[in-house]
Amino acid sequence: MPPLSALLDLVLPTRCVGCGSPIAALCPLCMPAGELVRVGSVPPTVAAAPYADAVRAALIAYKERGRRDLARPLGALLARAVLGALGGFDAERAPPRRTVLVPVPSAHAVAAARGGDHVARLARRVAPSTGLRPALDVLVLTRAVRDSAGLGSAERRANLSGAMVARLPPAGSAAVLVDDIVTTGATLGEARRALVSAGWPVVGAAVVAATPRQLGASPPPLAVPTSAV
């Protein structure tokens, strides 16, 4: 006889990754609704939540287990972080003109294994509630990089140093970097370097979640924009 979990998957395929509720892939009780946190200064980076509990489970399931139904709630979290990075713009106060969302690129092999670029997919989800267009082809990796899991801060910087290039910006454009998780800041730092080298103003960065090492050194929380939820 199949285990109970397998039977539940057949009957309730969209259970919450946090608590198992059949309400949603990430139910309202497990969806973070607390304050945004600034977790980096170069570029100014805002996280929607700590990388823990239901958010950690959701990101792992989304990236590694094909749970594309989680793109919607994770995109909503990322949208809140984007609005926070821009100073809390909402429907009544439009973001700066010609500001675009620039997702951090995934290696081709990684994207292929995951059925597509998971950060680019989130950027598309963010666009409607922020009014910002995703610019998916701005940043590209120019060489292979190691999996960053298990690497320290210096190793991550060395691994990514000079690994990205950016296309030239249209006149008057600016970029908001988006990624799923910030751990040491090495990936966002390399992405910013590539954009700035190509002439892009980088007005901020936003991530779904920040690891404890980032939160432990973060400044006070920011006000939460509510219109993106």
LUMBAFI-80981 format. One record per residue (C-alpha): residue number from 1; residue in one letter; chain; x, y, z. Coordinates in Angstrom, 1 decimal, always signed. Example, Ala and Ser with C-alpha at 12.3 -4.5 7.8 and 13.67 -1.06 7.14 Angstrom:
2
n 1&res A&chain A&u +12.3&v -4.5&w +7.8
n 2&res S&chain A&u +13.7&v -1.1&w +7.1
//
This chain:
229
n 1&res M&chain A&u +0.0&v +0.0&w +0.0
n 2&res P&chain A&u +1.4&v +3.4&w -0.9
n 3&res P&chain A&u +2.4&v +5.6&w +2.1
n 4&res L&chain A&u -0.1&v +8.2&w +3.3
n 5&res S&chain A&u +2.0&v +11.1&w +1.9
n 6&res A&chain A&u +1.8&v +9.6&w -1.6
n 7&res L&chain A&u -2.0&v +9.2&w -1.3
n 8&res L&chain A&u -2.3&v +12.8&w -0.2
n 9&res D&chain A&u -0.2&v +14.0&w -3.1
n 10&res L&chain A&u -2.8&v +12.4&w -5.4
n 11&res V&chain A&u -5.8&v +13.9&w -3.6
n 12&res L&chain A&u -4.3&v +17.2&w -2.5
n 13&res P&chain A&u -1.5&v +18.1&w -5.1
n 14&res T&chain A&u -1.3&v +21.7&w -4.0
n 15&res R&chain A&u -0.6&v +21.3&w -0.3
n 16&res C&chain A&u +1.2&v +24.1&w +1.5
n 17&res V&chain A&u +5.0&v +23.4&w +1.8
n 18&res G&chain A&u +5.0&v +24.9&w +5.3
n 19&res C&chain A&u +2.1&v +23.2&w +7.0
n 20&res G&chain A&u +0.5&v +20.8&w +4.6
n 21&res S&chain A&u -2.7&v +22.8&w +4.3
n 22&res P&chain A&u -4.7&v +22.3&w +1.1
n 23&res I&chain A&u -5.5&v +26.0&w +0.9
n 24&res A&chain A&u -2.5&v +27.0&w -1.2
n 25&res A&chain A&u +1.0&v +26.1&w -2.2
n 26&res L&chain A&u +2.2&v +28.6&w +0.5
n 27&res C&chain A&u -0.8&v +29.3&w +2.7
n 28&res P&chain A&u -1.6&v +32.7&w +4.4
n 29&res L&chain A&u -0.4&v +31.4&w +7.8
n 30&res C&chain A&u +3.0&v +30.4&w +6.4
n 31&res M&chain A&u +3.4&v +33.4&w +4.0
n 32&res P&chain A&u +5.6&v +35.9&w +5.7
n 33&res A&chain A&u +4.0&v +39.3&w +6.3
n 34&res G&chain A&u +6.5&v +40.9&w +8.6
n 35&res E&chain A&u +8.8&v +43.8&w +8.0
n 36&res L&chain A&u +11.3&v +43.9&w +5.1
n 37&res V&chain A&u +14.9&v +44.0&w +6.0
n 38&res R&chain A&u +17.8&v +45.8&w +4.4
n 39&res V&chain A&u +20.6&v +43.3&w +4.2
n 40&res G&chain A&u +23.3&v +44.9&w +2.0
n 41&res S&chain A&u +24.5&v +48.4&w +1.1
n 42&res V&chain A&u +26.3&v +47.8&w -2.3
n 43&res P&chain A&u +24.0&v +47.6&w -4.0
n 44&res P&chain A&u +21.2&v +48.5&w -1.5
n 45&res T&chain A&u +19.6&v +45.2&w -1.0
n 46&res V&chain A&u +16.2&v +44.3&w +0.6
n 47&res A&chain A&u +15.0&v +40.9&w +1.6
n 48&res A&chain A&u +11.3&v +39.9&w +2.1
n 49&res A&chain A&u +12.0&v +37.3&w +4.7
n 50&res P&chain A&u +14.7&v +35.2&w +6.5
n 51&res Y&chain A&u +15.8&v +32.0&w +4.7
n 52&res A&chain A&u +14.1&v +29.8&w +7.2
n 53&res D&chain A&u +11.0&v +27.7&w +7.9
n 54&res A&chain A&u +8.3&v +27.8&w +5.2
n 55&res V&chain A&u +10.2&v +30.2&w +3.0
n 56&res R&chain A&u +13.2&v +28.0&w +2.9
n 57&res A&chain A&u +11.0&v +25.0&w +2.2
n 58&res A&chain A&u +9.2&v +26.9&w -0.6
n 59&res L&chain A&u +12.4&v +28.0&w -2.3
n 60&res I&chain A&u +13.9&v +24.5&w -2.2
n 61&res A&chain A&u +10.7&v +23.0&w -3.5
n 62&res Y&chain A&u +10.4&v +25.6&w -6.2
n 63&res K&chain A&u +14.1&v +25.4&w -7.4
n 64&res E&chain A&u +14.9&v +21.7&w -6.9
n 65&res R&chain A&u +11.6&v +19.8&w -6.9
n 66&res G&chain A&u +9.7&v +21.4&w -9.8
n 67&res R&chain A&u +7.0&v +23.1&w -7.7
n 68&res R&chain A&u +6.2&v +25.9&w -10.2
n 69&res D&chain A&u +3.0&v +26.6&w -8.3
n 70&res L&chain A&u +5.2&v +28.3&w -5.8
n 71&res A&chain A&u +6.3&v +31.0&w -8.3
n 72&res R&chain A&u +3.2&v +33.0&w -7.5
n 73&res P&chain A&u +3.7&v +33.4&w -3.7
n 74&res L&chain A&u +7.5&v +33.7&w -4.0
n 75&res G&chain A&u +7.0&v +36.3&w -6.7
n 76&res A&chain A&u +4.7&v +38.2&w -4.4
n 77&res L&chain A&u +7.4&v +38.2&w -1.7
n 78&res L&chain A&u +10.0&v +39.4&w -4.2
n 79&res A&chain A&u +7.6&v +42.1&w -5.4
n 80&res R&chain A&u +7.4&v +43.5&w -1.8
n 81&res A&chain A&u +11.2&v +43.5&w -1.6
n 82&res V&chain A&u +11.5&v +45.3&w -4.9
n 83&res L&chain A&u +9.1&v +48.0&w -3.8
n 84&res G&chain A&u +11.0&v +48.3&w -0.6
n 85&res A&chain A&u +14.3&v +48.7&w -2.5
n 86&res L&chain A&u +12.7&v +51.5&w -4.5
n 87&res G&chain A&u +11.5&v +53.3&w -1.4
n 88&res G&chain A&u +8.0&v +51.9&w -1.1
n 89&res F&chain A&u +6.5&v +52.9&w -4.4
n 90&res D&chain A&u +2.9&v +51.8&w -4.9
n 91&res A&chain A&u +0.1&v +52.1&w -7.4
n 92&res E&chain A&u -0.3&v +55.8&w -6.6
n 93&res R&chain A&u +3.5&v +56.6&w -6.8
n 94&res A&chain A&u +5.1&v +55.0&w -9.9
n 95&res P&chain A&u +8.7&v +53.8&w -9.7
n 96&res P&chain A&u +11.4&v +55.8&w -11.6
n 97&res R&chain A&u +10.9&v +55.8&w -15.3
n 98&res R&chain A&u +12.8&v +53.3&w -17.4
n 99&res T&chain A&u +13.8&v +51.3&w -14.3
n 100&res V&chain A&u +13.8&v +47.6&w -15.2
n 101&res L&chain A&u +14.1&v +44.3&w -13.3
n 102&res V&chain A&u +17.4&v +42.5&w -14.0
n 103&res P&chain A&u +17.4&v +38.9&w -12.8
n 104&res V&chain A&u +20.7&v +37.4&w -11.8
n 105&res P&chain A&u +21.5&v +34.7&w -14.5
n 106&res S&chain A&u +21.6&v +31.0&w -13.9
n 107&res A&chain A&u +24.2&v +28.8&w -15.5
n 108&res H&chain A&u +22.8&v +27.1&w -18.6
n 109&res A&chain A&u +23.3&v +23.6&w -17.2
n 110&res V&chain A&u +21.5&v +24.6&w -13.9
n 111&res A&chain A&u +18.6&v +26.2&w -15.8
n 112&res A&chain A&u +18.2&v +23.1&w -18.0
n 113&res A&chain A&u +18.2&v +20.8&w -15.0
n 114&res R&chain A&u +15.5&v +23.0&w -13.3
n 115&res G&chain A&u +13.3&v +23.3&w -16.4
n 116&res G&chain A&u +14.2&v +27.0&w -16.9
n 117&res D&chain A&u +15.7&v +30.0&w -15.2
n 118&res H&chain A&u +13.9&v +30.1&w -11.9
n 119&res V&chain A&u +14.9&v +33.7&w -11.1
n 120&res A&chain A&u +13.8&v +35.0&w -14.5
n 121&res R&chain A&u +10.4&v +33.3&w -13.9
n 122&res L&chain A&u +10.1&v +35.1&w -10.6
n 123&res A&chain A&u +11.0&v +38.4&w -12.3
n 124&res R&chain A&u +8.0&v +37.9&w -14.7
n 125&res R&chain A&u +5.7&v +37.4&w -11.7
n 126&res V&chain A&u +7.0&v +40.7&w -10.1
n 127&res A&chain A&u +6.4&v +42.9&w -13.1
n 128&res P&chain A&u +2.6&v +43.4&w -12.9
n 129&res S&chain A&u +2.5&v +44.5&w -9.2
n 130&res T&chain A&u +5.6&v +46.8&w -9.5
n 131&res G&chain A&u +5.1&v +48.3&w -12.9
n 132&res L&chain A&u +8.7&v +47.4&w -13.8
n 133&res R&chain A&u +9.6&v +45.5&w -17.0
n 134&res P&chain A&u +11.8&v +42.4&w -16.6
n 135&res A&chain A&u +14.9&v +42.7&w -18.8
n 136&res L&chain A&u +15.9&v +39.0&w -19.0
n 137&res D&chain A&u +18.8&v +39.2&w -21.4
n 138&res V&chain A&u +20.8&v +42.0&w -19.8
n 139&res L&chain A&u +23.2&v +39.9&w -17.7
n 140&res V&chain A&u +24.9&v +36.8&w -18.9
n 141&res L&chain A&u +27.5&v +34.4&w -17.5
n 142&res T&chain A&u +30.7&v +34.2&w -19.6
n 143&res R&chain A&u +32.3&v +31.2&w -18.0
n 144&res A&chain A&u +31.4&v +28.2&w -15.9
n 145&res V&chain A&u +31.2&v +28.8&w -12.1
n 146&res R&chain A&u +31.2&v +26.3&w -9.3
n 147&res D&chain A&u +28.2&v +25.5&w -7.2
n 148&res S&chain A&u +28.4&v +28.0&w -4.4
n 149&res A&chain A&u +27.0&v +25.6&w -1.7
n 150&res G&chain A&u +29.6&v +25.1&w +1.0
n 151&res L&chain A&u +31.9&v +27.9&w -0.2
n 152&res G&chain A&u +32.9&v +30.7&w +2.2
n 153&res S&chain A&u +32.7&v +34.4&w +1.4
n 154&res A&chain A&u +36.1&v +34.8&w -0.1
n 155&res E&chain A&u +35.7&v +31.6&w -2.2
n 156&res R&chain A&u +32.4&v +32.8&w -3.5
n 157&res R&chain A&u +33.9&v +36.1&w -4.6
n 158&res A&chain A&u +36.8&v +34.3&w -6.3
n 159&res N&chain A&u +34.4&v +31.9&w -8.0
n 160&res L&chain A&u +32.3&v +34.7&w -9.4
n 161&res S&chain A&u +35.0&v +37.3&w -10.1
n 162&res G&chain A&u +34.6&v +38.5&w -13.7
n 163&res A&chain A&u +32.0&v +35.8&w -14.5
n 164&res M&chain A&u +29.3&v +38.2&w -15.8
n 165&res V&chain A&u +28.9&v +40.7&w -18.5
n 166&res A&chain A&u +26.0&v +43.1&w -19.2
n 167&res R&chain A&u +24.5&v +44.5&w -22.4
n 168&res L&chain A&u +24.7&v +48.3&w -22.8
n 169&res P&chain A&u +21.7&v +50.1&w -21.3
n 170&res P&chain A&u +19.2&v +52.1&w -23.4
n 171&res A&chain A&u +19.4&v +55.8&w -22.7
n 172&res G&chain A&u +17.9&v +56.8&w -19.3
n 173&res S&chain A&u +17.6&v +53.2&w -18.1
n 174&res A&chain A&u +18.3&v +52.0&w -14.6
n 175&res A&chain A&u +18.3&v +48.5&w -13.0
n 176&res V&chain A&u +17.0&v +46.8&w -10.0
n 177&res L&chain A&u +18.7&v +43.5&w -9.5
n 178&res V&chain A&u +16.6&v +40.5&w -8.4
n 179&res D&chain A&u +17.6&v +37.1&w -7.0
n 180&res D&chain A&u +16.0&v +34.4&w -4.9
n 181&res I&chain A&u +18.5&v +34.3&w -1.9
n 182&res V&chain A&u +21.4&v +36.4&w -0.7
n 183&res T&chain A&u +24.0&v +34.5&w +1.3
n 184&res T&chain A&u +27.3&v +36.4&w +1.3
n 185&res G&chain A&u +26.4&v +39.0&w -1.3
n 186&res A&chain A&u +29.0&v +37.8&w -3.8
n 187&res T&chain A&u +26.5&v +37.1&w -6.6
n 188&res L&chain A&u +24.8&v +40.4&w -6.3
n 189&res G&chain A&u +28.2&v +42.1&w -6.1
n 190&res E&chain A&u +29.4&v +40.5&w -9.3
n 191&res A&chain A&u +26.1&v +41.3&w -11.0
n 192&res R&chain A&u +26.3&v +44.9&w -10.0
n 193&res R&chain A&u +30.0&v +45.2&w -11.1
n 194&res A&chain A&u +29.0&v +43.9&w -14.6
n 195&res L&chain A&u +26.1&v +46.3&w -14.9
n 196&res V&chain A&u +28.0&v +49.3&w -13.7
n 197&res S&chain A&u +30.9&v +48.4&w -16.1
n 198&res A&chain A&u +28.4&v +48.5&w -19.0
n 199&res G&chain A&u +27.0&v +51.9&w -17.9
n 200&res W&chain A&u +23.9&v +50.8&w -16.0
n 201&res P&chain A&u +22.9&v +52.8&w -12.9
n 202&res V&chain A&u +21.9&v +50.2&w -10.3
n 203&res V&chain A&u +19.3&v +51.7&w -8.0
n 204&res G&chain A&u +19.0&v +48.6&w -5.7
n 205&res A&chain A&u +18.6&v +44.9&w -5.3
n 206&res A&chain A&u +15.8&v +42.7&w -4.0
n 207&res V&chain A&u +15.7&v +39.1&w -2.9
n 208&res V&chain A&u +13.0&v +36.7&w -1.6
n 209&res A&chain A&u +15.1&v +35.7&w +1.4
n 210&res A&chain A&u +18.3&v +36.3&w +3.3
n 211&res T&chain A&u +20.4&v +33.8&w +5.2
n 212&res P&chain A&u +21.1&v +34.2&w +8.9
n 213&res R&chain A&u +24.6&v +35.5&w +8.3
n 214&res Q&chain A&u +23.1&v +38.5&w +6.4
n 215&res L&chain A&u +20.3&v +39.1&w +8.8
n 216&res G&chain A&u +22.7&v +39.1&w +11.8
n 217&res A&chain A&u +24.5&v +42.2&w +10.5
n 218&res S&chain A&u +21.5&v +44.0&w +8.9
n 219&res P&chain A&u +20.3&v +47.5&w +9.7
n 220&res P&chain A&u +16.8&v +48.1&w +11.1
n 221&res P&chain A&u +13.8&v +46.8&w +9.3
n 222&res L&chain A&u +12.1&v +48.8&w +6.6
n 223&res A&chain A&u +8.4&v +49.7&w +6.2
n 224&res V&chain A&u +6.5&v +47.1&w +4.3
n 225&res P&chain A&u +4.8&v +48.1&w +1.1
n 226&res T&chain A&u +1.4&v +46.4&w +1.1
n 227&res S&chain A&u +0.2&v +46.9&w -2.5
n 228&res A&chain A&u +2.4&v +44.1&w -3.9
n 229&res V&chain A&u +0.8&v +41.4&w -1.7
//
